Amino acid sequence: MLSVCFKSIRPVNRSWLNFSYQLVNNYATASEASFETNPCKLHKLDQGPSTNVTVSRDDALKYYREMQMIRRMETVAGNLYKSKIIRGFCHLYSGQEAICVGMEAAIKKEDAVITAYRAHGWSYIRGVSILGVLAELTGRVSGCALGKGGSMHMYNDNFFGGNGIVGAQVPLGAGIAFAKKYTNADEICITLYGDGAANQGQLFEAYNMAKLWNLPCIFVCENNGYAMGTSLDRSSASTTYYTRGDYIPGVQVDGMDVLAVRECTKFARDFVLKNGPILIEASTYRYSGHSMSDPGTSYRTREEVQEVRERRDPISKFKERIQTSNLATPEEIKKIDQEVRKLVDEAAEQAKTDPELPLEELYNKIYYQPPSNYKVRGCDPSILAPST
């Protein structure tokens, strides 16, 4: 009798949600769904990204898995740091996952990305494995930079880091976009920075050159509300960061909504290939402190953090959205969560036990294709070591 009931199901038309049903594991599950997102605020644009977004079931599950993977990876990284297995700087991306996942979904692998030091999530979404991230943090040979770079210096094909100097990646991103235009590549560069770096003078120099030459560059301000421990209202005379480009058009998007970010980035990518640079301000929030040395509670209340977790969390919101639209079942979500936890925990164990680089490797890969028998000096002038 139950199977007969399932066979009788027909598509349901609704103005706010469109989906078609198929049988998956004895559950009626939609193959795609459409949603309304919050409209973007615009600067020097007559038209912005569409507020009506459609996502397929496969993509929805993919975005959920990727955001959950980053969240779990950052939780484990925080625990490893507290256990003193990770040393040095460590800036977590928890809370901001929708930005890197949404943007990656809207660009090509050949497009370039460069970001600041809160780079773990972007490293993963640009192709670095979970082990590659965690082992880089623990300083092991299986890290994406052989353990030499640590938290702030992770790289991959068309991913230029991970940069430790505040704001310094922005002119570099403009340079990458210049290379794309110079070689007639139909590709763009996403250049990210935080609201704290938004007051750096070098940003405005990069804006000027990017517009002067109409470079295919998307400048992205990941506005999480705090520059280290200083709120944006205390650090910036103008907090409408999407207008800071002045003569460069800008868009403000909900950075906690992965679908809104994806749609905005699609719009921006098409725009810069035809018209030159654009600026996106993605409004987001970080749950942890600025870095692991910052408890994140001296300049904001625990209640504020908890309220964002309950009302705006990008993963919880997206999970609710795809479940209520029948894109995913609770069982499927639970299975993804379990798989993510297993994969990250296994990578963490390997990141603790893989070998470190031998000391002589410290002197290698300093120069590109050095001449044979080339030697470099250590911090002690008496040290002169071979370098390959």
PANU-20380 format. One line per 10 residues: number of its first residue (from 1); their letters; for each residue x, y, z of C-alpha. Coordinates in pm, 1 decimal. Example, Ala and Ser with C-alpha at 12.3 -4.5 7.8 and 13.67 -1.06 7.14 Angstrom:
BEGIN
1 = AS = 1230.0,-450.0,780.0; 1367.0,-106.0,714.0
***
This chain:
BEGIN
1 = MLSVCFKSIR = 0.0,0.0,0.0; 284.9,236.9,90.3; 452.8,192.7,-248.0; 125.4,276.2,-421.6; 102.2,599.8,-223.1; 454.5,698.9,-326.7; 379.6,631.4,-692.4; 85.5,866.5,-675.4; 297.5,1167.1,-576.0; 294.8,1449.5,-832.5
11 = PVNRSWLNFS = 494.6,1775.1,-853.4; 348.7,2056.6,-640.0; 350.6,2412.6,-772.0; 423.0,2687.5,-520.0; 517.6,3047.7,-586.8; 803.0,3044.0,-336.3; 941.7,2698.5,-402.6; 954.5,2479.9,-711.3; 1064.6,2120.5,-700.3; 1002.4,1784.6,-858.4
21 = YQLVNNYATA = 993.2,1462.1,-664.8; 1187.8,1141.8,-706.5; 1220.1,835.2,-486.4; 1544.7,810.7,-290.5; 1576.0,569.5,-2.5; 1195.5,562.8,39.3; 1182.9,939.0,86.8; 1025.0,1194.1,-147.3; 1325.8,1409.2,-237.6; 1340.0,1710.8,-470.4
31 = SEASFETNPC = 1583.3,1719.7,-761.7; 1614.0,2098.5,-734.9; 1462.4,2392.8,-549.4; 1439.6,2770.1,-584.6; 1474.7,3022.5,-303.8; 1455.9,3395.5,-250.2; 1766.8,3555.4,-102.1; 1805.9,3896.4,56.8; 1863.1,4166.2,-208.4; 2215.6,4303.6,-234.8
41 = KLHKLDQGPS = 2297.1,4666.8,-173.6; 2447.7,4829.2,-482.9; 2700.9,5102.9,-555.6; 2727.5,5251.4,-906.5; 2521.9,4964.6,-1047.3; 2174.6,4983.3,-1200.7; 2119.6,4612.1,-1159.9; 2261.5,4352.3,-924.8; 2256.2,3976.6,-870.7; 1924.7,3793.9,-895.2
51 = TNVTVSRDDA = 1746.7,3728.4,-566.7; 1585.0,3415.0,-706.3; 1835.5,3131.3,-687.7; 1802.2,2767.9,-788.8; 2012.1,2484.3,-656.2; 2017.1,2119.1,-756.1; 2004.1,1839.6,-502.3; 2362.1,1731.6,-587.4; 2498.6,2083.2,-547.7; 2308.7,2137.5,-223.5
61 = LKYYREMQMI = 2459.8,1825.6,-69.3; 2802.6,1926.2,-202.8; 2784.0,2275.8,-49.0; 2664.6,2135.0,282.2; 2946.2,1878.8,291.9; 3210.4,2140.6,207.2; 3093.6,2386.2,472.2; 3067.9,2112.1,731.3; 3415.2,1984.6,637.2; 3566.9,2327.9,690.8
71 = RRMETVAGNL = 3383.0,2375.6,1020.1; 3500.4,2038.1,1152.7; 3854.7,2097.6,1026.4; 3872.3,2430.3,1209.0; 3731.3,2278.0,1528.6; 4000.6,2010.7,1519.0; 4268.5,2270.8,1439.3; 4162.0,2469.8,1743.9; 4184.6,2160.9,1962.7; 4529.4,2073.3,1825.7
81 = YKSKIIRGFC = 4645.3,2425.5,1903.2; 4516.7,2408.6,2258.4; 4703.9,2077.4,2294.5; 5022.2,2258.6,2177.7; 5052.5,2033.7,1873.8; 5005.8,2337.5,1649.2; 5237.4,2627.7,1728.8; 5265.5,2986.9,1611.2; 4982.6,3181.8,1454.3; 4648.1,3017.1,1382.1
91 = HLYSGQEAIC = 4344.9,3204.6,1247.5; 4022.4,3003.4,1225.2; 3753.6,3044.7,956.6; 3459.2,2910.4,1159.7; 3143.4,3107.5,1077.3; 3267.3,3234.2,741.4; 3239.4,2908.1,544.6; 2959.8,3023.8,313.7; 3191.2,3276.2,149.3; 3460.3,3042.1,20.1
101 = VGMEAAIKKE = 3213.1,2764.3,-66.1; 2972.9,2999.2,-245.1; 3245.2,3178.3,-437.5; 3423.6,2861.6,-543.2; 3092.3,2731.4,-678.9; 3071.2,3033.8,-909.8; 3420.8,3039.6,-1059.7; 3645.1,2812.8,-1268.0; 3946.9,2619.3,-1143.4; 4158.3,2830.5,-1378.4
111 = DAVITAYRAH = 4048.0,3148.4,-1200.6; 4285.3,3273.1,-932.3; 4225.2,3341.3,-563.9; 4446.0,3521.7,-313.9; 4353.3,3588.6,46.8; 4488.7,3699.8,383.4; 4603.9,3484.8,674.9; 4261.0,3336.4,760.2; 4323.2,3089.2,481.5; 4240.0,2733.8,595.0
121 = GWSYIRGVSI = 3890.8,2725.7,444.4; 4005.5,2876.6,116.9; 4299.7,2634.4,97.9; 4065.5,2337.7,128.2; 3806.3,2466.6,-117.5; 4082.6,2541.5,-370.6; 4193.7,2179.2,-368.9; 4423.9,2123.0,-71.1; 4327.2,1805.6,115.2; 4221.2,1808.8,479.6
131 = LGVLAELTGR = 4549.8,1635.5,558.9; 4736.1,1896.4,353.6; 4588.7,2171.7,571.4; 4619.4,2004.1,911.8; 4967.9,1865.9,846.1; 5080.7,2210.2,733.9; 4956.8,2342.4,1065.7; 5148.7,2075.7,1257.5; 5462.7,2128.5,1047.6; 5475.5,1786.7,880.4
141 = VSGCALGKGG = 5598.6,1678.5,537.2; 5243.5,1590.2,429.8; 5144.7,1955.9,461.1; 5069.2,2143.8,140.7; 5390.5,2348.2,182.5; 5585.1,2059.2,339.5; 5520.8,2207.2,682.9; 5725.7,2518.3,608.2; 5442.7,2767.7,579.1; 5209.2,2697.9,868.1
151 = SMHMYNDNFF = 4870.7,2860.1,913.0; 4927.4,3172.9,704.8; 5113.1,3031.0,404.5; 4920.1,2760.8,221.8; 4912.2,2737.3,-157.1; 4777.0,2532.5,-445.1; 4726.4,2565.8,-820.5; 4572.5,2909.5,-884.2; 4558.7,2970.2,-509.8; 4821.1,3225.5,-409.4
161 = GGNGIVGAQV = 4784.0,3203.1,-32.1; 4767.1,3274.4,259.1; 4952.9,3609.9,315.8; 5071.4,3724.8,656.4; 5106.6,4101.2,602.0; 4779.0,4288.5,651.9; 4642.3,4403.7,317.3; 4956.9,4317.2,120.0; 4775.9,4051.8,-84.7; 4546.5,4311.7,-243.3
171 = PLGAGIAFAK = 4798.9,4470.6,-482.0; 4928.2,4118.6,-552.7; 4574.7,4019.5,-652.7; 4555.9,4318.0,-885.3; 4883.7,4199.6,-1036.6; 4745.9,3850.3,-1092.3; 4440.9,4003.9,-1261.8; 4677.3,4210.9,-1477.2; 4851.3,3888.7,-1585.2; 4513.9,3738.2,-1678.1
181 = KYTNADEICI = 4430.5,4036.3,-1895.6; 4781.5,4063.1,-2043.8; 4771.0,3699.9,-2159.9; 4413.2,3733.6,-2291.6; 4291.7,3461.8,-2055.4; 3917.7,3449.6,-2003.8; 3979.8,3428.6,-1629.8; 3957.2,3644.5,-1320.7; 4121.8,3689.6,-981.6; 3933.3,3702.6,-652.2
191 = TLYGDGAANQ = 4128.1,3917.6,-406.2; 4012.1,3890.5,-45.2; 4082.6,4096.9,264.9; 3909.6,4174.8,593.5; 3739.4,4484.9,727.4; 4053.5,4552.8,933.7; 4268.4,4570.9,620.5; 4012.0,4789.9,442.3; 4178.2,5106.8,576.3; 4521.6,5019.7,434.8
201 = GQLFEAYNMA = 4652.3,5273.0,185.4; 4780.3,5005.5,-51.1; 4419.3,4891.9,-112.9; 4329.5,5227.7,-265.9; 4641.5,5224.2,-481.9; 4540.2,4878.9,-606.4; 4183.8,5000.4,-671.2; 4319.6,5287.2,-879.2; 4541.0,5072.0,-1100.6; 4274.9,4802.8,-1135.6
211 = KLWNLPCIFV = 4021.5,5056.0,-1261.3; 4274.1,5245.9,-1470.5; 4345.6,4927.0,-1665.6; 4001.7,4766.9,-1613.9; 4148.9,4450.2,-1469.2; 3929.8,4138.9,-1420.6; 3958.0,4155.9,-1041.9; 3687.8,4094.6,-780.7; 3794.1,4269.7,-460.4; 3620.9,4098.3,-167.0
221 = CENNGYAMGT = 3596.7,4244.4,181.7; 3512.9,3961.9,423.3; 3352.9,4187.6,682.8; 3329.1,3985.2,1005.4; 3271.0,4294.2,1217.6; 3601.2,4308.8,1403.1; 3953.7,4413.0,1307.5; 4139.8,4196.8,1556.9; 3963.2,4327.8,1869.0; 3831.5,4656.8,1729.8
231 = SLDRSSASTT = 3474.2,4678.3,1605.7; 3420.6,4830.9,1263.2; 3234.3,5127.6,1413.4; 3545.8,5216.9,1613.5; 3795.1,5160.2,1333.4; 3629.4,5298.0,1019.5; 3476.1,5637.7,945.5; 3286.9,5470.3,660.2; 3155.6,5120.5,725.4; 2988.4,5075.7,386.6
241 = YYTRGDYIPG = 3289.1,4888.4,254.6; 3125.8,4804.7,-78.6; 3132.8,5177.0,-164.3; 3498.5,5223.5,-69.7; 3613.1,5170.9,-427.9; 3456.5,5508.7,-513.2; 3473.8,5485.5,-894.3; 3462.0,5102.2,-875.6; 3109.8,4952.0,-859.3; 3026.0,4760.2,-544.3
251 = VQVDGMDVLA = 2785.3,4503.6,-400.3; 2704.7,4412.1,-41.5; 2590.8,4050.1,0.0; 2481.8,3832.3,292.0; 2802.2,3637.8,352.2; 2618.5,3388.6,573.5; 2406.4,3262.9,281.6; 2599.1,3030.2,52.2; 2347.0,3063.4,-231.5; 2341.7,3443.2,-215.4
261 = VRECTKFARD = 2723.0,3445.1,-224.9; 2727.8,3206.9,-521.3; 2478.6,3419.0,-717.4; 2662.7,3741.0,-633.8; 2995.8,3593.2,-744.0; 2849.0,3471.5,-1074.3; 2726.1,3825.4,-1136.2; 3062.7,3973.7,-1039.3; 3263.3,3733.3,-1253.7; 3061.4,3818.4,-1564.4
271 = FVLKNGPILI = 3090.6,4186.9,-1481.4; 3470.0,4204.4,-1441.3; 3538.1,4015.5,-1763.6; 3344.5,4283.8,-1951.7; 3385.9,4599.4,-1746.2; 3684.4,4576.9,-1513.5; 3696.8,4553.7,-1132.2; 3411.6,4525.2,-884.8; 3404.5,4524.5,-505.8; 3203.7,4277.8,-295.0
281 = EASTYRYSGH = 3144.9,4325.9,75.3; 3041.2,3991.8,226.0; 2882.4,4049.0,567.1; 2985.3,3760.1,788.6; 3096.3,3671.0,1142.3; 3379.6,3477.0,1302.3; 3298.9,3262.2,1603.0; 3653.1,3232.8,1736.2; 3884.9,3512.3,1837.0; 4101.8,3691.2,1584.1
291 = SMSDPGTSYR = 4368.0,3426.8,1642.6; 4412.3,3151.2,1898.5; 4572.6,3395.3,2143.4; 4248.5,3597.4,2145.3; 3958.5,3451.6,2346.9; 3723.8,3679.5,2151.4; 3523.5,3781.3,2456.1; 3690.6,4100.9,2577.3; 3538.3,4317.4,2302.4; 3208.9,4134.8,2246.7
301 = TREEVQEVRE = 2973.6,3939.2,2468.8; 2923.1,3564.6,2466.1; 2554.7,3639.2,2412.7; 2634.8,3818.9,2087.1; 2826.4,3519.4,1953.3; 2550.9,3281.3,2062.1; 2282.9,3492.4,1897.2; 2467.1,3480.8,1563.5; 2508.5,3103.7,1595.4; 2136.9,3061.9,1655.9
311 = RRDPISKFKE = 2002.3,3307.1,1397.7; 2258.1,3340.0,1118.6; 2482.6,3034.1,1119.3; 2552.6,2951.7,751.4; 2550.1,2574.4,798.8; 2242.5,2547.7,1021.1; 2046.8,2783.6,796.3; 2141.6,2592.8,484.9; 2065.6,2256.0,644.4; 1719.2,2373.4,742.9
321 = RIQTSNLATP = 1662.7,2514.6,397.0; 1754.6,2199.1,205.5; 1563.0,1973.5,442.5; 1239.7,2172.7,437.6; 1258.2,2187.7,55.9; 1308.3,1808.6,36.0; 1651.0,1841.3,-124.0; 1792.4,1623.7,153.6; 1662.8,1396.4,423.5; 1771.6,1402.9,789.2
331 = EEIKKIDQEV = 1929.0,1062.3,734.0; 2142.9,1192.9,447.5; 2253.0,1492.5,652.0; 2344.1,1267.2,944.0; 2546.6,1042.6,713.0; 2740.2,1339.5,574.6; 2812.8,1462.9,927.5; 2945.7,1122.4,1027.6; 3162.8,1091.1,715.8; 3304.1,1440.3,766.2
341 = RKLVDEAAEQ = 3393.0,1372.2,1128.5; 3563.1,1043.9,1034.7; 3766.7,1196.5,750.7; 3883.4,1495.8,952.6; 3966.7,1292.9,1261.2; 4170.0,1045.3,1055.5; 4358.9,1331.3,888.1; 4426.9,1486.7,1228.5; 4580.6,1165.7,1357.7; 4808.4,1143.7,1055.2
351 = AKTDPELPLE = 4898.0,1511.4,1090.5; 5023.9,1434.1,1440.6; 5236.0,1134.6,1343.0; 5379.0,1208.8,997.2; 5750.1,1301.8,1001.9; 5883.8,1654.3,1007.5; 6122.5,1780.0,741.3; 6491.1,1709.2,805.3; 6687.4,2020.3,897.4; 6878.3,2035.5,568.3
361 = ELYNKIYYQP = 6546.6,2090.8,387.9; 6522.5,2433.1,551.5; 6764.5,2563.5,289.5; 6585.1,2421.5,-13.0; 6320.0,2585.1,-233.8; 6430.3,2935.2,-143.4; 6515.3,3031.0,-501.7; 6354.4,2911.4,-822.5; 6590.2,2681.0,-1014.8; 6911.6,2787.1,-838.7
371 = PSNYKVRGCD = 7241.2,2706.2,-1013.9; 7414.3,2382.5,-923.4; 7625.9,2386.7,-608.2; 7439.2,2697.9,-491.5; 7465.2,2768.0,-119.6; 7270.7,2993.6,117.2; 7378.9,3143.0,446.4; 7195.2,3060.9,767.5; 7119.8,3302.5,1050.5; 7470.3,3230.4,1176.0
381 = PSILAPST = 7728.4,3357.0,920.5; 7928.2,3038.7,976.2; 7644.9,2833.4,821.9; 7667.7,2791.0,447.0; 7432.1,2518.9,328.8; 7361.1,2365.5,-15.1; 7028.8,2476.7,-164.3; 6825.3,2309.8,-435.7
***
